[in-house]
Amino acid sequence: MEKALVMHENDNTATAIRDLNEGETVSVLIGEKREDVRINEHILFGHKFAIRPISGGEQVIKYGASIGLATDDITTGMHVHSHNLEGARGRGDRK
């Protein structure tokens, strides 16, 4: 049974489809390739985690599109949320 979904093969995040525990290894399907990701911290159902390293200032990609910028370096398996992601959608001050 899948534990997380990658929406698009260019994504650098996956979405947990159940609560994930720190230290757990999750297998994700990225395009046609399956990769294992070790979870670094507790991830709640519906939340995102990095499936590869994301540098501070780099775009966070979900659905094949940028959903914002990483405010800090994010390691593989780390929770991606408002504490390390600055959303860009709906902002009038950024293009």
C-alpha positions as a printed NumPy array, in Angstrom:
array([[  0.   ,   0.   ,   0.   ],
       [  1.297,   3.453,  -0.928],
       [  2.212,   5.767,   1.954],
       [  2.907,   8.877,  -0.122],
       [  2.225,  10.264,  -3.571],
       [  4.389,  12.226,  -5.977],
       [  2.037,  14.201,  -8.192],
       [  4.446,  14.911, -11.101],
       [  7.813,  13.474, -12.105],
       [  9.449,  16.944, -11.773],
       [  8.285,  17.382,  -8.159],
       [ 10.813,  17.641,  -5.339],
       [  8.114,  16.858,  -2.756],
       [  5.723,  14.021,  -2.011],
       [  2.466,  14.117,  -0.061],
       [  1.883,  11.729,   2.844],
       [ -1.361,   9.77 ,   2.469],
       [ -1.104,   8.579,   6.056],
       [  0.871,   9.732,   9.097],
       [  4.566,   8.865,   8.683],
       [  6.976,   8.227,  11.543],
       [ 10.499,   9.524,  11.957],
       [ 12.974,   6.887,  10.749],
       [ 10.42 ,   5.153,   8.537],
       [ 11.398,   4.387,   4.932],
       [  8.779,   5.265,   2.332],
       [  8.821,   4.017,  -1.248],
       [  7.586,   6.663,  -3.713],
       [  6.867,   6.366,  -7.416],
       [  8.462,   9.247,  -9.348],
       [  7.333,   8.957, -12.939],
       [  8.113,   5.319, -13.703],
       [ 10.933,   5.016, -11.153],
       [ 10.457,   3.917,  -7.54 ],
       [ 12.73 ,   5.437,  -4.872],
       [ 13.015,   4.944,  -1.132],
       [ 13.002,   8.001,   1.135],
       [ 13.889,   7.852,   4.829],
       [ 11.576,  10.152,   6.8  ],
       [ 13.519,  12.534,   9.091],
       [ 10.643,  13.692,  11.301],
       [  6.988,  12.929,  11.961],
       [  4.905,  13.87 ,   8.877],
       [  1.14 ,  14.229,   9.24 ],
       [ -1.351,  12.915,   6.696],
       [ -1.691,  15.404,   3.836],
       [  1.617,  17.155,   4.525],
       [  4.605,  17.306,   2.186],
       [  8.144,  16.029,   2.563],
       [ 11.225,  16.464,   0.406],
       [ 12.135,  13.617,  -1.94 ],
       [ 15.492,  15.221,  -2.727],
       [ 17.533,  18.014,  -1.142],
       [ 16.104,  21.509,  -1.691],
       [ 18.44 ,  24.461,  -1.14 ],
       [ 17.322,  27.637,   0.583],
       [ 15.915,  29.958,  -2.086],
       [ 15.157,  27.076,  -4.453],
       [ 11.667,  26.512,  -5.799],
       [  9.559,  23.897,  -4.046],
       [  7.789,  21.885,  -6.739],
       [  4.421,  20.093,  -6.421],
       [  2.038,  19.214,  -9.28 ],
       [  4.979,  19.985, -11.595],
       [  4.828,  23.689, -10.66 ],
       [  6.426,  25.95 ,  -8.088],
       [  4.379,  26.399,  -4.921],
       [  6.942,  28.708,  -3.303],
       [ 10.555,  29.027,  -2.225],
       [ 12.461,  27.137,   0.447],
       [ 13.392,  29.566,   3.224],
       [ 16.148,  27.219,   4.48 ],
       [ 17.954,  24.143,   3.205],
       [ 15.607,  21.159,   3.292],
       [ 17.082,  17.661,   3.41 ],
       [ 15.549,  14.581,   1.839],
       [ 12.812,  13.192,   4.102],
       [ 12.25 ,  16.497,   5.887],
       [  8.793,  18.026,   6.436],
       [  8.027,  20.834,   3.945],
       [  5.544,  23.338,   5.358],
       [  5.18 ,  26.971,   6.397],
       [  8.241,  26.789,   8.691],
       [ 10.591,  26.286,   5.699],
       [  8.456,  27.295,   2.696],
       [  7.455,  30.775,   1.637],
       [  4.361,  30.44 ,  -0.514],
       [  4.288,  32.389,  -3.757],
       [  0.73 ,  31.747,  -4.878],
       [ -1.678,  34.622,  -4.608],
       [  1.076,  37.118,  -3.756],
       [  0.951,  40.441,  -5.554],
       [  4.511,  41.405,  -4.608],
       [  6.209,  38.594,  -6.565],
       [  5.96 ,  37.367, -10.106]])
